[in-house]
């Protein structure tokens, strides 16, 4: 039983059966990853275009962009996606699809669950209630520094290329 955990409550004096134990990884819900230690999870419902075309998967990291009262800014960076519901299933290796992008785009909203510090979760909930939210895929190596609040007054002032 080394390295395994009980899959049900054990009572004092009861006989231990190997069938009541499993490796911790075997208990994870398929298509999910655990949030970081100390993080809470919050789910947001987004149209596919607001969630990288629906291409997000558990384990990805994203930037959370918020538009509120005529201003847009990256609220959070490198946020862990712990689950995505409503996205099309990945195409198995060696198989193809009839779309140019390699997979069918989702036609309905996605439920994206993020692993966040509690204070960051509050900000995401506020943004969902009072503004609009977009997620950007932020794989390793993306540098979110240098972002700034974009307003109607400054959107044309910078070279965004």
Secondary structure, 3 states (H helix, E strand, C coil): CCCEEECCCCCCCCCCCHHHEEEHHHHCCCCECCCCCCCEEEEEEECHHHEHHHCCCCCCEEEEEEEECCEEEEEEEEEEEEEEECCCCCCCCCCCCCCCCCCCCCCCCEEEEEEECHHHHHHHHHHHHHCEEEEEECCCCCCCCCCCCEECCCCCCCCCC
